[in-house]
Amino acid sequence: MNDREISCNSGGQFMDRGRMNQNGVVQPLLTDLYQITMAYAYWKSGKTDDQAVFDLFFRNNPFHGEFTIFAGLEECLKFLDSFHYSQSDIDYLRQTLPEGIENEFFEYLGNLTAHDVTLYAIDEGTVAFPRVPIIKLEGPLIIVQLLETTLLTLVNYASLMATNAARYRMVAGKHVKLLEFGLRRAQGPDGGLSASKYSYTGGFDGTSNVLAGKLFNIPVKGTHAHAYITSFSSVGELKTRLLKHKQTGVMEDLLEHAIRHRQLLSHVLDVSTEESSEGELAAMVSYAIAFPDGFMALVDTYDVKRSGLFNFSAVALALNDLGYHALGIRIDSGDLAYLSCLAREAFEKVAERFKVPWFNKLTIVASNDINEDTILSLNEQGHKIDCFGIGTHLVTCQRQPALGCVYKLVEINGQARIKLSQDVEKVTMPGNKNAYRLYSADGHALIDLLQKDSELPPAVGQKVLCRHPFQESKRAYVIPSHVESLYKIYWKAGKICQLLPTLEQVREKVQISLKTLRNDHKRTLNPTPYKVAVSDNLYNFIHDLWLQNAPIGELS
């Protein structure tokens, strides 16, 4: 049994390969059966020495937007680094594939690696657009064909998730914190881990997912559930009421302090002590004793105004007596705009009455099935929320559950290949290509340009004819002030060729890349489409090849 098998079978799905944490599920058999049957057919046809180029790209931006964040590249490189069929993989394939397959083919599979593959890609965290390949692979036909499904599954959800998170970040604004709370609603453990990782990439500030925090060094945040509040029914259930004063070290009765403050708060907040829940008070005192420096309480278990805010403020003031500062509250139901304003108003009253200025800055966290439209609506209503905890709509990408990346053969043995379709959107752009991003003088991206790899790059200050790949009349001259070559070689001769960025650096790259887009490309309602063009040379090449391959009809 090899190292990969040992790691895969020893418990957790993520394993430490020394250089990089690798998900043990990501292995050559994580593919569609037809990739392996095609590999056999290629092999039997004598195509083992054929060299191919494949493009990985998407046809439409998700969420009715006009940009996509490319993510998942590091996982693709880990996959190439570890690509090898183990003996147990070969044994399984012998049992599973149709009878009659020669032993030599299984020996061939057993010796396959990604050593002879070259992978070009745009930087992870970069804004990407339809039809522009985000990954380009060159190498032996059989091996690059076998990589297809796994690479697609590594890129599709990662890019969709990062894009979704980036959109939430844009509508929330840069001063509001965003926390990912979606593990329990995610599509299984791998979906939950990926959601945590790529929501952080897209701009979220933390996650509730503890394992993701460990694996990816993402800040882990959380409060408590309603169950904690409802597990107490009276203050008589408190097993301990004492807390050590932060400065003096003297043990004091926190409940006693809280009850005294409740009497005073009753007039300030216009709430009767009889109206509020004693069980909720007990739960909050208990939690504050456990986490005096991190007291963040859920206040909507019974009634936010009549109980939750009242009890929280009493306990927070009690902590203040002992030298501690509470962090804030979480609201998980109800009218979030109204309740957040109510809470902020209450905190301001308490701050003034009790001379505790820090009360004005208590954090208000809101959760409760929040989506992009919810945040936009809350913005219009003038909410006072400092942080959103977002789960279901974020991690399941409910507005669009799949990105739709595809992987197409565009060249074999130096000869361009094209896939035709009655649906023009599905016609591929043939040949080995390079991609460039052309910028205006104000620093904004103007257009992405695809060229044949034999063409000279566009030059700064020189007029470039940019054409729509399929609509003859759509064309324009562009004089770029800056030209960015989008592709770098990330994998060649069995090695990673670039210094891989940390997750923090990829996260920063997302925001830098988004700033290069005009605001009208990024707006949520009717965004302006970003232009993707081909050079005049590539345009003519596409249409000549199209005519060569399209069958000629016959009328009778």
C-alpha positions in Angstrom: 0.0 0.0 0.0 1.5 3.4 -1.0 1.6 6.6 0.9 -1.5 8.0 -0.7 -3.6 5.0 0.2 -2.4 5.0 3.8 -3.3 8.7 4.1 -6.7 8.3 2.5 -7.7 5.4 4.7 -6.4 6.7 8.0 -9.3 9.0 9.0 -9.6 12.6 7.8 -9.9 13.3 4.1 -7.3 16.0 4.1 -3.8 14.7 4.5 -0.4 16.3 4.9 1.9 15.5 2.0 4.7 17.6 3.6 4.7 20.4 1.1 0.9 20.9 0.9 -2.3 19.7 2.5 -4.0 17.5 0.0 -7.6 16.3 0.0 -7.2 12.5 -0.1 -10.4 12.2 -2.2 -8.7 14.0 -5.0 -7.0 11.2 -6.9 -7.0 9.8 -10.5 -10.1 7.7 -9.9 -12.1 10.8 -9.0 -13.1 11.0 -12.7 -15.8 9.9 -15.1 -15.6 6.4 -16.4 -15.6 7.6 -20.0 -12.2 9.3 -19.5 -10.6 5.9 -18.8 -12.5 4.1 -21.6 -11.4 6.9 -24.0 -7.8 6.5 -22.7 -8.0 2.8 -23.6 -9.4 3.6 -27.1 -6.7 6.2 -27.6 -4.0 3.7 -26.5 -5.4 0.9 -28.7 -5.4 3.4 -31.7 -1.7 4.0 -31.2 -2.2 7.6 -30.0 0.2 7.3 -27.0 2.6 9.8 -28.6 0.0 12.3 -29.7 0.4 15.8 -28.2 -2.7 17.8 -27.4 -3.8 21.2 -26.1 -7.0 21.6 -24.0 -8.6 24.8 -22.8 -10.6 25.0 -19.6 -13.0 27.9 -19.6 -16.7 28.9 -18.9 -19.3 30.3 -21.2 -21.3 32.6 -18.9 -20.6 34.6 -15.8 -22.6 33.4 -12.7 -25.4 35.1 -10.7 -26.4 37.4 -13.7 -23.2 39.3 -13.2 -20.3 40.3 -15.5 -17.3 38.8 -13.7 -16.0 35.6 -12.2 -13.2 35.0 -9.7 -10.8 32.2 -10.7 -10.1 29.9 -7.8 -8.9 26.3 -7.3 -5.6 26.5 -9.1 -3.5 25.4 -6.1 -5.7 22.3 -5.7 -5.2 21.5 -9.4 -1.4 21.7 -9.0 -1.5 19.4 -6.0 -3.5 16.9 -8.1 -0.8 17.0 -10.9 1.9 16.6 -8.3 0.4 13.5 -6.9 -1.1 12.0 -10.1 -0.4 8.3 -10.1 -2.6 5.1 -10.3 -1.9 3.0 -7.3 -1.9 -0.8 -7.4 -5.3 -1.0 -5.8 -6.6 1.5 -8.4 -5.3 -0.8 -11.2 -6.8 -3.8 -9.5 -10.1 -2.1 -9.3 -10.0 -1.0 -13.0 -9.3 -4.6 -14.0 -12.5 -5.6 -12.3 -14.6 -2.7 -13.5 -13.6 -2.1 -17.2 -15.1 -4.3 -19.9 -13.4 -7.7 -20.5 -10.8 -8.0 -23.2 -8.7 -5.0 -22.2 -5.0 -6.0 -22.6 -2.8 -6.2 -19.6 -0.3 -3.9 -21.3 -2.9 -1.0 -21.0 -3.1 -1.5 -17.2 0.7 -1.5 -17.1 0.7 1.7 -19.1 -1.8 3.3 -16.7 0.4 2.3 -13.8 3.3 4.2 -15.1 1.5 7.4 -16.0 2.4 10.7 -14.3 1.8 14.3 -15.1 5.6 14.8 -15.7 5.1 15.6 -19.4 2.2 18.0 -18.9 2.6 21.8 -19.1 -0.1 23.8 -17.4 -0.6 27.5 -18.1 -3.1 29.5 -16.0 -4.1 33.0 -15.0 -3.2 33.8 -11.4 -5.6 32.5 -8.8 -7.8 35.2 -7.5 -7.9 37.1 -10.8 -11.1 38.3 -12.4 -11.9 36.1 -15.4 -14.4 36.3 -18.2 -16.3 33.9 -20.5 -14.5 32.1 -23.3 -11.0 33.2 -22.1 -9.3 29.9 -20.9 -8.5 30.2 -17.3 -6.3 27.0 -17.6 -4.5 25.7 -20.7 -2.9 22.3 -20.7 -0.4 20.9 -23.2 0.9 17.3 -23.2 0.4 13.7 -24.2 -3.2 13.3 -25.4 -4.1 10.4 -23.0 -2.9 12.0 -19.8 -4.4 15.5 -20.5 -7.7 13.8 -21.3 -7.6 11.8 -18.1 -7.1 15.1 -16.1 -10.4 16.6 -17.4 -13.1 15.7 -14.9 -10.9 16.2 -11.8 -9.7 19.6 -12.9 -13.2 20.7 -13.6 -14.5 19.6 -10.2 -11.6 21.4 -8.6 -12.2 24.7 -10.5 -16.0 24.9 -10.9 -17.2 25.1 -7.3 -14.1 27.0 -6.1 -14.6 29.7 -8.7 -18.3 29.8 -8.2 -17.9 30.1 -4.4 -15.2 32.8 -4.5 -17.4 34.8 -7.0 -20.4 34.5 -4.7 -18.4 35.6 -1.7 -16.9 38.5 -3.6 -20.4 39.7 -4.6 -21.5 39.6 -0.9 -18.5 41.6 0.0 -19.3 44.3 -2.6 -22.9 44.7 -1.5 -22.0 44.7 2.2 -19.3 47.3 1.9 -15.8 47.2 3.1 -16.6 48.2 6.7 -19.0 45.4 7.5 -17.6 42.0 8.6 -18.8 38.9 6.8 -18.7 35.4 8.5 -19.4 32.1 6.7 -21.8 30.0 8.8 -22.7 27.4 6.2 -21.2 24.1 7.2 -24.4 22.5 8.3 -26.1 23.4 5.1 -23.3 22.6 2.7 -23.3 19.7 0.2 -21.4 17.3 2.5 -18.1 17.6 4.3 -16.0 18.4 1.2 -18.5 21.0 0.1 -18.4 22.6 3.6 -14.6 22.8 3.7 -14.4 24.2 0.2 -17.1 26.7 1.0 -15.2 28.0 4.0 -11.9 28.2 2.1 -13.2 30.0 -1.0 -15.6 32.3 0.8 -12.6 33.5 2.7 -10.8 33.9 -0.7 -13.7 35.9 -2.0 -13.6 38.4 0.9 -15.3 36.9 3.9 -13.5 37.6 7.2 -14.0 34.3 9.0 -15.8 31.0 9.3 -17.6 29.0 12.0 -16.0 25.8 10.5 -13.3 24.7 13.0 -11.6 22.2 10.7 -11.4 24.8 7.9 -9.7 27.1 10.4 -7.1 24.5 11.2 -6.5 23.4 7.6 -6.4 26.8 6.0 -5.6 29.2 8.8 -8.9 31.0 8.5 -10.1 33.0 11.5 -12.8 31.0 13.3 -15.7 32.9 14.8 -19.0 31.9 16.6 -21.4 32.6 19.4 -23.8 30.1 20.8 -27.1 28.5 19.8 -30.6 29.1 21.1 -30.3 25.7 22.8 -27.8 27.3 25.2 -30.3 29.9 26.2 -33.3 27.5 26.5 -31.2 25.0 28.5 -31.6 27.4 31.5 -35.0 28.1 33.1 -34.0 30.1 36.3 -31.0 31.6 38.0 -31.3 28.8 40.6 -29.7 26.5 38.0 -26.4 28.4 38.0 -23.7 26.1 39.4 -21.3 29.0 39.7 -21.9 32.7 39.9 -18.3 33.8 40.7 -15.9 35.5 38.3 -12.4 36.8 39.1 -12.0 40.6 38.7 -9.7 41.1 35.7 -7.4 43.7 37.5 -7.7 42.8 41.3 -8.1 39.0 41.0 -10.9 39.2 43.6 -13.7 36.7 43.1 -17.1 38.5 42.8 -20.7 37.4 42.2 -21.5 38.2 38.6 -25.2 37.4 38.9 -25.5 39.8 41.8 -23.9 42.6 39.7 -26.3 41.7 36.8 -29.4 41.8 38.9 -28.4 45.2 40.3 -27.9 46.5 36.8 -31.2 45.1 35.7 -33.0 47.3 38.2 -31.3 50.4 36.9 -31.7 49.4 33.2 -35.5 48.9 33.7 -35.9 52.7 33.6 -33.3 53.4 30.9 -34.7 50.8 28.4 -38.3 51.0 29.6 -38.5 47.3 30.2 -39.9 45.6 33.3 -37.8 43.0 35.0 -40.9 40.8 35.1 -41.2 40.9 31.4 -37.7 39.5 30.7 -36.7 35.8 30.9 -34.9 34.7 34.1 -33.7 31.6 32.3 -32.1 33.8 29.6 -30.4 35.9 32.2 -29.0 32.8 33.8 -27.8 31.5 30.5 -26.0 34.8 29.7 -24.4 35.0 33.1 -23.2 31.4 32.7 -21.8 32.2 29.3 -20.2 35.4 30.4 -18.4 33.5 33.3 -17.1 31.1 30.7 -16.0 33.8 28.2 -15.7 37.1 30.0 -13.4 38.6 27.4 -15.4 37.2 24.5 -19.0 37.6 25.6 -21.2 37.7 22.4 -24.8 36.7 23.2 -27.8 35.6 21.1 -30.7 37.9 22.0 -33.7 36.8 20.0 -34.6 33.5 21.8 -37.6 35.1 23.4 -38.0 38.8 22.7 -35.2 41.1 21.5 -36.5 44.3 23.1 -38.3 43.0 26.2 -35.8 40.3 27.2 -32.7 39.8 25.1 -31.2 43.3 24.9 -32.3 43.9 28.5 -30.5 40.8 29.9 -27.5 41.3 27.7 -27.0 44.9 28.8 -27.3 43.9 32.4 -24.7 41.1 32.1 -22.4 43.3 29.9 -22.5 46.1 32.6 -21.8 43.4 35.3 -18.7 42.3 33.3 -17.7 46.0 33.1 -17.8 46.1 36.9 -15.2 43.3 36.9 -12.9 44.9 34.3 -14.2 43.1 31.2 -15.7 44.4 28.0 -18.5 42.4 26.2 -18.2 42.0 22.4 -21.8 42.3 21.2 -25.0 40.5 20.2 -26.3 38.3 17.5 -29.8 38.6 16.1 -31.0 35.5 14.3 -34.7 36.3 13.5 -37.2 39.1 13.0 -37.0 42.4 11.3 -33.2 42.8 11.2 -33.1 46.4 10.1 -35.5 47.5 12.8 -34.0 45.3 15.5 -30.4 46.4 14.7 -31.5 50.1 15.0 -33.3 49.3 18.3 -30.2 47.6 19.6 -27.9 50.5 18.6 -30.3 53.0 20.2 -30.4 50.9 23.4 -26.6 50.7 23.5 -26.2 54.5 23.1 -28.6 55.1 26.0 -26.7 52.7 28.2 -23.4 54.2 27.2 -24.6 57.7 28.2 -26.4 56.7 31.4 -23.7 54.5 32.8 -20.7 56.4 31.4 -19.4 53.5 29.4 -18.4 54.8 25.9 -17.3 51.4 24.6 -21.0 50.4 24.8 -21.5 52.5 21.7 -19.2 50.3 19.8 -20.7 46.9 20.7 -20.9 44.7 17.6 -24.3 43.8 16.2 -24.2 40.5 14.2 -27.2 39.5 12.1 -27.9 36.0 10.7 -31.1 34.4 9.5 -31.1 33.1 5.9 -29.4 36.2 4.5 -28.7 36.6 0.8 -27.4 39.3 -1.5 -30.9 40.9 -1.9 -31.4 40.9 1.8 -28.2 42.9 2.4 -29.2 45.4 -0.4 -32.6 45.8 1.2 -31.1 46.3 4.7 -28.7 48.9 3.2 -31.7 50.9 1.9 -33.4 50.7 5.3 -30.4 52.1 7.1 -29.5 49.1 9.3 -27.0 49.3 12.1 -25.5 45.8 11.6 -21.7 45.5 11.9 -21.4 41.9 10.8 -23.4 39.4 8.8 -23.3 35.6 9.5 -24.3 34.0 6.2 -24.9 30.3 5.5 -27.3 28.6 3.2 -27.4 31.1 0.3 -23.7 31.5 0.3 -22.4 27.9 0.5 -25.1 26.4 -1.7 -24.9 29.2 -4.3 -28.7 29.1 -4.5 -28.9 31.7 -7.2 -26.8 29.5 -9.5 -25.6 26.2 -8.2 -23.0 25.5 -10.9 -20.5 27.6 -12.9 -20.4 25.4 -16.0 -16.7 25.2 -16.8 -15.9 23.1 -19.8 -12.7 21.4 -21.1 -12.2 21.3 -24.8 -9.6 19.9 -27.2 -8.3 22.8 -29.3 -5.2 21.4 -30.9 -3.6 18.0 -31.6 -0.2 17.3 -33.0 0.1 21.0 -34.0 -3.2 21.0 -35.9 -6.1 23.2 -34.6 -9.4 21.5 -33.8 -12.8 23.2 -33.6 -16.1 21.9 -32.2 -19.1 23.2 -34.2 -22.7 23.6 -32.9 -26.0 25.1 -34.1 -25.7 27.0 -30.8 -23.0 29.5 -31.6 -22.2 29.9 -27.9 -20.9 26.3 -27.9 -18.5 26.7 -30.9 -15.0 26.5 -29.5 -12.1 28.8 -30.4 -9.5 26.5 -31.9 -5.8 26.4 -31.6 -3.1 27.2 -29.1 -3.9 30.8 -27.9 -2.5 33.5 -25.7 -4.6 35.9 -23.7 -4.0 39.5 -22.9 -5.8 42.1 -20.8 -5.7 45.7 -22.3 -6.0 48.6 -19.9 -7.0 52.2 -20.4 -5.1 55.2 -19.2 -7.2 55.4 -16.0 -6.1 51.9 -15.0 -9.3 50.1 -15.7 -9.5 46.9 -17.8 -10.9 47.6 -21.2 -11.0 44.3 -23.0 -9.5 40.7 -22.9 -7.9 39.8 -26.2 -7.2 36.2 -27.5 -4.6 35.7 -30.1 -2.9 32.8 -31.8 0.2 31.8 -29.9 2.3 32.6 -33.0 1.2 36.3 -32.9 3.3 39.1 -31.4 1.7 40.5 -28.1 -0.2 43.7 -28.4 2.0 46.7 -27.7 1.3 49.7 -25.4 0.3 52.8 -27.4 -0.2 50.8 -30.6 -3.6 50.4 -32.2 -5.1 46.9 -32.0 -8.0 45.6 -33.9 -10.3 43.7 -31.6 -13.1 41.6 -33.0 -16.1 39.7 -31.7 -15.3 36.1 -32.4 -18.5 35.3 -34.2 -20.2 38.6 -35.1 -18.5 40.2 -38.1 -19.7 43.7 -37.6 -18.7 44.0 -33.9 -15.1 45.3 -33.9 -13.2 48.2 -32.5 -9.7 49.6 -32.4 -8.1 49.7 -28.9 -5.0 51.7 -28.0 -3.9 50.2 -24.7 -2.0 52.1 -22.0 -1.0 48.9 -20.4 -1.0 45.3 -21.6 -1.1 42.3 -19.2 -0.2 38.9 -20.4 -2.6 36.6 -18.5 -0.9 33.3 -18.6 2.0 32.0 -16.6 3.5 28.5 -16.7 2.5 26.9 -13.3 3.5 23.3 -14.0 6.2 21.9 -16.3 8.5 18.8 -16.3 6.9 17.5 -13.2 7.4 20.6 -11.1 5.5 23.6 -9.9 7.1 26.6 -11.6 5.8 29.5 -9.6 6.0 30.4 -6.0 2.4 29.7 -4.9 0.7 32.5 -3.0 -0.8 32.0 0.5 -4.5 32.0 0.9 -4.2 35.6 2.4 -2.4 36.7 -0.8 -5.0 35.1 -3.0 -7.7 36.9 -1.0 -5.9 40.2 -1.4 -5.4 39.5 -5.2 -9.2 39.2 -5.5 -9.8 42.7 -4.2 -6.9 44.2 -6.3 -8.2 42.5 -9.4 -11.8 43.7 -8.8 -10.6 47.3 -8.5 -9.4 47.1 -12.1 -13.0 46.8 -13.3 -15.2 49.8 -13.8 -18.1 50.0 -11.4 -20.7 49.5 -14.1 -19.2 46.0 -14.7 -19.6 45.2 -11.0 -23.1 46.6 -10.2 -25.7 44.1 -9.2 -28.5 45.4 -11.5 -27.9 45.3 -15.3 -24.1 45.3 -15.2 -22.4 46.4 -18.4 -20.9 43.3 -20.2 -17.1 43.2 -20.2 -15.8 42.7 -23.7 -13.8 39.6 -24.8 -12.3 39.8 -28.3 -10.1 38.0 -30.7 -7.4 39.4 -32.9 -8.1 39.8 -36.6 -5.7 37.0 -37.4 -7.5 34.6 -35.0 -10.9 35.7 -36.2 -10.1 34.8 -39.8 -8.5 31.5 -38.6 -11.6 30.5 -36.7 -13.9 31.2 -39.6 -11.7 29.5 -42.2 -11.6 26.4 -40.0 -15.3 26.6 -39.4 -16.0 26.5 -43.2 -13.5 23.7 -43.6 -15.3 21.5 -41.0 -18.9 22.4 -41.5 -20.8 20.0 -43.8 -22.3 21.4 -46.9 -26.0 20.8 -47.2 -27.8 19.5 -50.3 -31.2 20.6 -51.4 -33.3 18.3 -53.6 
